[in-house]
Amino acid sequence: MNQELITARGLTKIYGTKPALDHIDLTVGRGRIIGLLGPNGSGKTTFIKLLCGLLQPTSGTLEINGNGPGVESKSVISYLPDRMYFADWMKACDLTDFFADFYGDFDRAKAMEMFTALGIRPNDRMKTMSKGTKEKVQLALIMSRKAQLYLLDEPIGGVDPAARDFILNTILTNYSDNGTVMLSTHLISDIERVLDEAIFLQNGKVVRHDTVDNIREQEGKSVDQLFREIFAYGS
């Protein structure tokens, strides 16, 4: 097993003449919870889509578990996009059937346990659910895989503040051993307590990648405070 789960070298993605990612060099290990942090347009979703093989890099290299994006890497990645992609007519239990058919590492019993914990009724159709409940269904399915890399794009953006701690605890207690979770979000104060590392993206460049403990010790401030300082939020 490769020690590094993600390795990017000179990774660049250009749309037209604008670089969404600009010569990124990055390594990510195993068994970590990592915040992928940056304002809108910083390149977070582009990076996640490159990891998933949904986009191809303009230049540079990207490896996941020792392989370039493709069949092998997709088999070890569990991806929660920032938009709902399930048909409204489907029931929650239909989606467990779909995931069980599609992913060999899907644990149906675990998904049902998470549905119960999250207050989701398996026979309810997606069209009858609130946006927050739909996101909980999607999260339960994604976290019920025994993946090596969980890519969660804005996993708490659509739920109310009271539910965020519950969602984060669901993530914390359900990712597989030696799996790494990468959370893309702008709600840093809500997720900071669960993070091991933070990657700051600005204009397609990594401006800092460090452990949360190092940031607090070296800067004397929280990750959220450092984020606001780097990106001049509220100034």
Backbone as numpy.savetxt, mean C-alpha at the origin, in Angstrom:
# Nx Ny Nz CAx CAy CAz Cx Cy Cz
16.08 -17.07 -0.35 15.23 -15.87 -0.35 16.11 -14.62 -0.35
15.85 -13.71 -1.27 16.61 -12.47 -1.33 16.35 -11.63 -0.08
17.44 -11.02 0.42 17.30 -10.20 1.61 16.44 -8.97 1.34
16.64 -8.36 0.18 15.86 -7.18 -0.20 14.62 -7.61 -0.97
13.49 -7.05 -0.60 12.24 -7.38 -1.28 12.04 -6.52 -2.53
12.40 -5.22 -2.42 12.29 -4.29 -3.54 13.64 -3.64 -3.78
14.06 -3.62 -5.05 15.28 -2.90 -5.43 15.00 -2.09 -6.68
15.18 -0.78 -6.58 15.02 0.12 -7.72 16.35 0.82 -7.98
16.73 0.87 -9.25 17.98 1.54 -9.63 17.71 2.45 -10.82
17.86 3.74 -10.62 17.65 4.70 -11.69 16.23 4.67 -12.25
15.27 4.26 -11.43 13.91 4.05 -11.91 13.27 5.37 -12.32
12.84 5.42 -13.57 12.28 6.65 -14.13 11.02 6.33 -14.92
10.00 7.16 -14.73 8.78 7.06 -15.52 8.39 8.45 -15.98
8.30 8.62 -17.30 8.00 9.92 -17.88 6.67 9.85 -18.62
5.80 10.82 -18.35 4.56 10.99 -19.10 4.74 12.21 -20.00
4.82 11.98 -21.30 5.08 13.09 -22.20 6.48 13.61 -21.98
6.58 14.82 -21.43 7.89 15.37 -21.10 8.08 15.51 -19.59
7.06 15.12 -18.82 7.10 15.31 -17.37 7.48 14.02 -16.66
8.57 14.01 -15.88 8.92 12.81 -15.12 8.03 12.65 -13.89
7.30 11.52 -13.81 6.52 11.21 -12.61 7.43 10.61 -11.55
8.43 9.83 -12.00 9.49 9.33 -11.14 10.81 9.65 -11.83
11.79 10.12 -11.05 13.01 10.67 -11.65 14.25 10.02 -11.03
14.72 8.94 -11.69 15.97 8.27 -11.30 15.98 7.89 -9.81
15.01 7.09 -9.44 14.90 6.65 -8.04 15.84 5.47 -7.78
16.61 5.57 -6.70 17.39 4.46 -6.17 16.83 4.13 -4.80
16.41 2.87 -4.61 15.69 2.52 -3.38 15.79 1.03 -3.12
15.97 0.65 -1.86 15.86 -0.75 -1.46 14.92 -0.84 -0.27
14.09 -1.88 -0.26 13.12 -2.12 0.81 13.26 -3.56 1.27
13.37 -3.75 2.58 13.54 -5.09 3.13 12.22 -5.77 3.46
12.32 -6.87 4.19 11.16 -7.69 4.53 10.71 -7.44 5.97
9.45 -7.76 6.23 8.93 -7.65 7.58 8.81 -6.22 8.08
8.51 -5.29 7.16 8.44 -3.88 7.51 7.07 -3.30 7.18
6.69 -2.25 7.88 5.53 -1.44 7.50 6.08 -0.06 7.14
5.87 0.31 5.88 6.53 1.49 5.32 5.50 2.48 4.82
5.68 3.74 5.19 4.84 4.80 4.68 5.45 5.38 3.41
4.67 5.39 2.34 5.07 6.05 1.09 4.37 7.40 1.09
5.13 8.45 1.39 4.54 9.73 1.77 4.91 10.83 0.79
3.94 11.66 0.47 4.18 12.79 -0.42 2.87 13.42 -0.81
2.91 14.67 -1.25 1.68 15.35 -1.68 1.17 14.77 -2.99
-0.01 15.19 -3.40 -0.54 14.76 -4.70 0.44 15.13 -5.81
0.63 14.20 -6.74 1.54 14.45 -7.85 3.00 14.16 -7.56
3.29 13.59 -6.39 4.69 13.33 -6.04 5.23 12.04 -6.65
4.34 11.16 -7.14 4.78 9.93 -7.76 4.43 8.66 -7.00
3.65 8.78 -5.93 3.34 7.62 -5.09 2.59 6.54 -5.87
1.49 6.91 -6.51 0.69 5.92 -7.22 1.44 5.37 -8.43
2.22 6.20 -9.10 3.03 5.72 -10.22 4.00 4.64 -9.75
4.65 4.86 -8.61 5.59 3.86 -8.08 4.87 2.56 -7.77
3.71 2.65 -7.14 2.95 1.45 -6.81 2.53 0.70 -8.08
2.09 1.43 -9.09 1.67 0.79 -10.33 2.85 0.16 -11.07
4.03 0.73 -10.96 5.22 0.11 -11.53 5.53 -1.20 -10.80
5.41 -1.20 -9.49 5.64 -2.42 -8.70 4.66 -3.51 -9.11
3.43 -3.12 -9.39 2.39 -4.08 -9.76 2.48 -4.54 -11.22
3.34 -3.89 -11.99 3.42 -4.23 -13.41 2.32 -3.62 -14.25
1.59 -2.66 -13.68 0.52 -1.99 -14.42 1.07 -0.89 -15.34
2.28 -0.42 -15.04 2.99 0.52 -15.88 4.39 -0.04 -16.14
4.99 0.40 -17.22 6.37 0.03 -17.54 7.27 1.24 -17.35
8.46 1.05 -16.76 9.37 2.18 -16.58 9.89 2.71 -17.91
10.16 4.01 -17.93 10.81 4.61 -19.10 12.27 4.20 -19.15
12.90 4.15 -17.99 14.29 3.69 -17.90 14.55 3.24 -16.47
15.71 2.61 -16.27 16.07 2.09 -14.96 15.54 0.68 -14.76
15.81 0.13 -13.57 15.42 -1.24 -13.26 14.62 -1.30 -11.97
13.77 -2.31 -11.89 12.95 -2.54 -10.71 12.82 -4.04 -10.51
13.13 -4.51 -9.30 12.99 -5.92 -8.97 12.17 -6.08 -7.71
11.30 -7.10 -7.72 10.52 -7.48 -6.55 10.82 -8.94 -6.27
11.39 -9.21 -5.11 11.73 -10.59 -4.74 12.69 -11.21 -5.77
13.57 -10.38 -6.33 14.58 -10.85 -7.26 14.13 -10.93 -8.70
12.88 -10.58 -8.99 12.35 -10.65 -10.35 11.85 -9.29 -10.80
11.94 -9.03 -12.10 11.30 -7.84 -12.65 9.80 -7.99 -12.59
9.06 -6.89 -12.70 7.60 -6.98 -12.67 7.08 -7.93 -13.75
6.26 -8.88 -13.36 5.74 -9.89 -14.28 4.96 -10.94 -13.52
4.85 -12.12 -14.09 4.04 -13.18 -13.49 4.54 -13.53 -12.09
5.87 -13.68 -11.94 6.43 -14.09 -10.65 6.19 -13.02 -9.58
6.43 -11.76 -9.94 6.26 -10.71 -8.94 4.79 -10.52 -8.58
3.91 -10.62 -9.57 2.49 -10.44 -9.29 1.95 -11.51 -8.34
2.57 -12.68 -8.36 2.10 -13.76 -7.49 2.41 -13.51 -6.02
3.32 -12.58 -5.72 3.69 -12.31 -4.32 3.22 -10.94 -3.86
2.49 -10.21 -4.73 2.00 -8.86 -4.39 0.49 -8.88 -4.20
0.04 -8.27 -3.11 -1.38 -8.06 -2.87 -1.63 -6.56 -2.90
-2.45 -6.12 -3.86 -2.57 -4.70 -4.20 -3.97 -4.17 -3.90
-4.01 -3.10 -3.12 -5.25 -2.38 -2.84 -5.18 -1.04 -3.57
-5.89 -0.90 -4.70 -5.85 0.36 -5.44 -6.63 1.46 -4.73
-6.44 2.68 -5.22 -7.13 3.81 -4.59 -8.55 3.99 -5.10
-8.97 3.11 -6.04 -10.34 3.16 -6.56 -10.95 1.77 -6.51
-12.25 1.72 -6.25 -12.97 0.45 -6.22 -13.05 -0.15 -7.61
-12.81 -1.47 -7.71 -12.84 -2.11 -9.03 -13.79 -3.30 -9.08
-14.60 -3.51 -8.07 -15.56 -4.61 -8.05 -16.90 -4.16 -8.63
-17.61 -5.09 -9.28 -18.93 -4.80 -9.82 -19.94 -4.64 -8.68
-20.85 -3.68 -8.83 -21.82 -3.37 -7.78 -22.78 -4.52 -7.48
-23.03 -5.39 -8.49 -24.00 -6.46 -8.27 -23.43 -7.60 -7.43
-22.12 -7.62 -7.24 -21.50 -8.74 -6.51 -21.74 -8.64 -5.02
-21.91 -9.79 -4.40 -21.97 -9.87 -2.95 -20.55 -10.03 -2.38
-20.40 -9.73 -1.10 -19.10 -9.89 -0.47 -18.63 -11.34 -0.57
-19.56 -12.29 -0.41 -19.18 -13.71 -0.50 -18.79 -14.11 -1.92
-19.38 -13.44 -2.94 -18.98 -13.68 -4.33 -17.51 -13.30 -4.52
-17.10 -12.24 -3.85 -15.73 -11.77 -4.00 -14.73 -12.73 -3.35
-15.14 -13.38 -2.26 -14.24 -14.39 -1.68 -14.08 -15.57 -2.65
-15.15 -15.94 -3.35 -15.05 -16.99 -4.37 -14.09 -16.56 -5.48
-14.22 -15.31 -5.90 -13.37 -14.78 -6.97 -11.90 -14.82 -6.54
-11.60 -14.34 -5.34 -10.22 -14.32 -4.87 -9.69 -15.74 -4.67
-10.54 -16.66 -4.17 -10.10 -18.04 -3.97 -9.75 -18.71 -5.30
-10.51 -18.38 -6.34 -10.23 -18.94 -7.67 -8.97 -18.35 -8.28
-8.73 -17.08 -7.99 -7.67 -16.35 -8.69 -6.32 -16.44 -7.99
-6.32 -16.51 -6.64 -5.07 -16.47 -5.88 -4.90 -17.74 -5.05
-3.82 -18.45 -5.30 -3.56 -19.68 -4.56 -3.23 -19.45 -3.09
-2.84 -18.20 -2.73 -2.47 -17.92 -1.34 -3.61 -17.26 -0.56
-4.82 -17.28 -1.13 -5.95 -16.63 -0.46 -6.53 -17.54 0.60
-6.78 -16.97 1.80 -7.33 -17.71 2.93 -8.79 -17.28 3.13
-9.71 -18.10 2.63 -11.13 -17.74 2.69 -11.62 -17.62 4.13
-11.20 -18.53 5.00 -11.65 -18.49 6.40 -11.20 -17.20 7.07
-9.98 -16.78 6.76 -9.47 -15.53 7.32 -10.29 -14.34 6.83
-10.65 -14.35 5.56 -11.47 -13.27 5.01 -12.82 -13.19 5.72
-13.43 -14.34 5.95 -14.73 -14.35 6.63 -14.60 -13.86 8.07
-13.51 -14.22 8.72 -13.27 -13.72 10.08 -13.14 -12.20 10.08
-12.45 -11.68 9.07 -12.26 -10.24 8.99 -13.58 -9.54 8.64
-14.39 -10.15 7.79 -15.72 -9.59 7.51 -16.50 -9.43 8.81
-16.48 -10.47 9.64 -17.20 -10.42 10.92 -16.66 -9.30 11.79
-15.33 -9.21 11.89 -14.71 -8.20 12.74 -14.99 -6.79 12.25
-15.13 -6.64 10.93 -15.36 -5.32 10.33 -16.84 -4.99 10.15
-17.72 -5.92 10.59 -19.15 -5.68 10.51 -19.71 -5.80 9.11
-19.11 -6.66 8.30 -19.55 -6.86 6.91 -20.37 -8.14 6.82
-21.55 -8.06 6.23 -22.39 -9.25 6.05 -22.10 -9.86 4.68
-21.70 -11.13 4.64 -21.25 -11.75 3.39 -22.27 -11.71 2.26
-23.58 -11.71 2.58 -24.59 -11.73 1.53 -25.04 -10.35 1.06
-24.43 -9.30 1.62 -24.76 -7.95 1.17 -24.09 -7.66 -0.18
-24.84 -6.99 -1.05 -24.27 -6.60 -2.34 -23.49 -5.29 -2.21
-22.47 -5.15 -3.06 -21.61 -3.98 -2.99 -22.41 -2.68 -3.16
-23.46 -2.71 -4.03 -24.21 -1.49 -4.32 -25.01 -0.99 -3.12
-25.22 -1.84 -2.11 -25.96 -1.43 -0.92 -25.03 -0.88 0.17
-23.73 -0.95 -0.05 -22.76 -0.56 0.99 -22.33 0.89 0.83
-21.95 1.49 1.95 -21.34 2.82 1.93 -19.94 2.71 1.34
-19.38 3.85 0.97 -18.02 3.87 0.42 -17.02 3.28 1.42
-17.18 3.65 2.69 -16.27 3.13 3.71 -16.36 1.62 3.87
-17.60 1.08 3.81 -17.77 -0.38 3.94 -17.18 -1.10 2.74
-17.37 -0.54 1.55 -16.77 -1.14 0.36 -15.25 -1.22 0.50
-14.65 -0.16 1.04 -13.21 -0.16 1.21 -12.78 -1.20 2.25
-13.62 -1.41 3.27 -13.31 -2.45 4.26 -13.36 -3.84 3.62
-14.34 -4.07 2.74 -14.42 -5.36 2.03 -13.15 -5.59 1.23
-12.77 -4.58 0.48 -11.58 -4.69 -0.36 -10.33 -4.94 0.49
-10.21 -4.22 1.61 -9.06 -4.39 2.50 -9.02 -5.80 3.07
-10.18 -6.32 3.52 -10.22 -7.67 4.08 -9.75 -8.70 3.07
-10.16 -8.55 1.81 -9.75 -9.49 0.78 -8.25 -9.42 0.52
-7.73 -8.21 0.43 -6.31 -8.01 0.15 -5.45 -8.58 1.28
-5.88 -8.34 2.52 -5.08 -8.78 3.67 -5.26 -10.26 3.99
-6.17 -10.93 3.30 -6.37 -12.37 3.52 -5.50 -13.22 2.60
-4.63 -12.58 1.86 -3.64 -13.33 1.07 -2.34 -13.47 1.86
-1.63 -14.55 1.65 -0.32 -14.75 2.28 0.75 -14.22 1.32
0.70 -12.93 1.11 1.59 -12.28 0.16 2.91 -11.90 0.82
3.87 -11.53 -0.01 5.14 -11.01 0.50 5.17 -9.50 0.51
4.38 -8.88 -0.38 4.33 -7.42 -0.45 2.88 -6.98 -0.58
2.45 -6.18 0.39 1.10 -5.61 0.38 1.22 -4.13 0.00
0.63 -3.75 -1.10 0.67 -2.37 -1.57 -0.70 -1.75 -1.39
-0.81 -0.82 -0.47 -2.09 -0.23 -0.09 -2.09 1.25 -0.44
-2.85 1.62 -1.47 -2.90 3.00 -1.94 -4.08 3.71 -1.28
-3.77 4.59 -0.32 -4.78 5.34 0.44 -5.81 4.41 1.09
-5.37 3.48 1.96 -6.31 2.50 2.53 -7.28 3.06 3.54
-7.00 4.25 4.10 -7.90 4.81 5.11 -8.52 6.12 4.65
-8.36 6.46 3.38 -8.85 7.74 2.89 -10.35 7.86 2.89
-11.07 6.74 2.75 -12.51 6.81 2.63 -13.28 6.41 3.87
-12.57 6.18 4.98 -13.28 5.78 6.20 -13.23 6.92 7.21
-14.21 6.94 8.10 -14.28 8.01 9.07 -13.17 7.86 10.10
-12.78 8.95 10.76 -11.67 8.91 11.71 -11.81 7.85 12.79
-13.04 7.60 13.25 -13.25 6.61 14.31 -12.89 5.21 13.85
-13.01 4.95 12.54 -12.73 3.62 12.01 -11.26 3.43 11.63
-10.49 4.51 11.59 -9.12 4.41 11.08 -8.23 3.54 11.96
-8.33 3.70 13.28 -7.52 2.87 14.17 -7.87 1.40 14.00
-9.15 1.12 13.82 -9.58 -0.27 13.63 -9.01 -0.84 12.34
-9.04 -0.02 11.27 -8.49 -0.46 9.99 -6.99 -0.71 10.12
-6.28 0.21 10.78 -4.83 0.04 10.93 -4.50 -1.19 11.76
-5.27 -1.45 12.80 -5.05 -2.66 13.60 -5.32 -3.90 12.77
-6.31 -3.83 11.87 -6.59 -4.95 10.97 -5.39 -5.22 10.08
-4.78 -4.17 9.56 -3.58 -4.33 8.74 -2.44 -4.91 9.56
-2.22 -4.34 10.74 -1.11 -4.76 11.60 -1.16 -6.23 11.97
-2.35 -6.73 12.20 -2.49 -8.09 12.73 -2.75 -9.14 11.66
-2.76 -8.73 10.38 -3.14 -9.70 9.36 -2.16 -9.83 8.20
-1.06 -9.10 8.19 -0.11 -9.34 7.10 0.78 -10.51 7.46
1.26 -11.24 6.43 1.94 -12.51 6.64 3.33 -12.31 7.22
3.86 -13.36 7.87 5.21 -13.32 8.40 6.19 -13.02 7.28
7.14 -12.14 7.56 8.15 -11.70 6.59 7.56 -10.89 5.44
6.27 -10.60 5.51 5.67 -9.73 4.50 5.95 -8.27 4.82
5.99 -7.45 3.79 6.16 -6.01 3.95 4.91 -5.31 3.46
4.47 -4.32 4.24 3.31 -3.51 3.89 3.79 -2.12 3.51
3.38 -1.65 2.33 3.68 -0.28 1.91 2.37 0.49 1.82
2.24 1.52 2.65 1.03 2.34 2.72 1.28 3.69 2.07
0.54 4.00 1.03 0.59 5.33 0.43 -0.53 6.16 1.03
-0.18 7.32 1.60 -1.20 8.14 2.23 -0.71 9.55 2.45
-1.66 10.46 2.62 -1.34 11.81 3.08 -1.82 12.02 4.51
-2.48 11.02 5.09 -2.99 11.11 6.47 -1.93 10.55 7.43
-0.81 11.25 7.51 0.37 10.71 8.18 0.16 10.59 9.69
-0.48 11.57 10.28 -0.66 11.51 11.73 -1.47 10.30 12.15
-2.34 9.81 11.25 -3.17 8.65 11.57 -2.41 7.33 11.49
-1.38 7.27 10.64 -0.69 5.98 10.43 0.69 5.92 11.07
1.18 7.06 11.55 2.57 7.11 12.01 2.90 6.06 13.06
1.95 5.80 13.94 2.23 4.87 15.04 2.51 3.44 14.59
2.10 3.08 13.37 2.29 1.71 12.91 3.51 1.58 11.99
4.15 2.68 11.64 5.23 2.65 10.64 6.57 2.25 11.23
7.33 1.47 10.46 8.74 1.20 10.76 9.65 2.16 10.00
9.25 2.47 8.76 10.06 3.33 7.89 9.15 4.31 7.16
9.79 5.37 6.65 9.06 6.35 5.83 9.89 6.67 4.60
9.21 6.72 3.45 9.82 7.15 2.19 9.12 8.44 1.79
9.88 9.53 1.69 9.33 10.82 1.29 9.59 11.03 -0.20
8.52 11.22 -0.95 8.62 11.50 -2.38 8.23 12.95 -2.65
9.05 13.62 -3.47 8.75 15.00 -3.86 9.16 15.17 -5.31
8.20 15.55 -6.16 8.46 15.77 -7.58 9.16 14.56 -8.22
8.72 13.37 -7.83 9.25 12.15 -8.43 10.59 11.70 -7.91
11.11 12.34 -6.88 12.40 11.97 -6.31 12.23 11.55 -4.85
13.07 10.61 -4.41 13.10 10.23 -3.01 13.96 11.26 -2.27
13.34 12.07 -1.42 14.09 13.08 -0.69 14.53 12.59 0.68
13.91 11.50 1.15 14.40 10.87 2.37 13.77 9.48 2.50
14.58 8.51 2.90 14.11 7.17 3.24 14.83 6.78 4.52
14.09 6.65 5.60 14.72 6.42 6.89 13.74 5.67 7.79
14.28 5.13 8.89 13.39 4.53 9.88 12.70 5.63 10.67
11.54 5.31 11.17 10.80 6.28 11.97 11.57 6.63 13.23
12.23 5.65 13.84 13.03 5.91 15.04 14.16 6.89 14.76
14.85 6.72 13.63 15.94 7.64 13.28 15.42 9.05 13.06
14.28 9.16 12.39 13.71 10.49 12.14 13.42 11.19 13.46
12.82 10.48 14.39 12.47 11.09 15.67 13.72 11.47 16.47
14.74 10.58 16.43 15.97 10.85 17.20 16.78 11.99 16.58
16.93 11.97 15.25 17.78 12.95 14.59 17.12 14.31 14.43
15.82 14.30 14.19 15.13 15.56 13.93 14.43 16.12 15.17
14.18 15.26 16.16 13.47 15.71 17.35 12.03 16.06 17.08
11.44 15.38 16.08 10.05 15.67 15.72 9.42 14.42 15.14
8.11 14.46 15.03 7.39 13.31 14.48 7.54 13.27 12.96
7.16 12.14 12.38 7.17 12.01 10.92 6.20 13.01 10.32
5.05 13.19 10.93 4.06 14.14 10.43 4.62 15.56 10.45
5.31 15.93 11.53 5.91 17.26 11.60 6.98 17.45 10.53
7.81 16.43 10.32 8.85 16.51 9.30 8.24 16.62 7.91
7.17 15.85 7.67 6.47 15.92 6.39 5.98 17.34 6.12
5.34 17.93 7.11 4.81 19.29 6.94 5.93 20.29 6.68
7.09 20.06 7.33 8.22 20.95 7.13 8.80 20.80 5.72
8.99 19.55 5.27 9.56 19.32 3.95 8.67 19.88 2.85
7.36 19.67 3.00 6.45 20.08 1.94 5.74 21.41 2.23
6.21 22.08 3.29 5.71 23.42 3.62 4.21 23.45 3.76
3.65 22.37 4.38 2.21 22.35 4.62 1.88 23.36 5.70
0.86 24.10 5.44 0.38 25.05 6.44 1.18 26.34 6.50
2.19 26.49 5.61 2.99 27.71 5.65 2.40 28.77 4.74
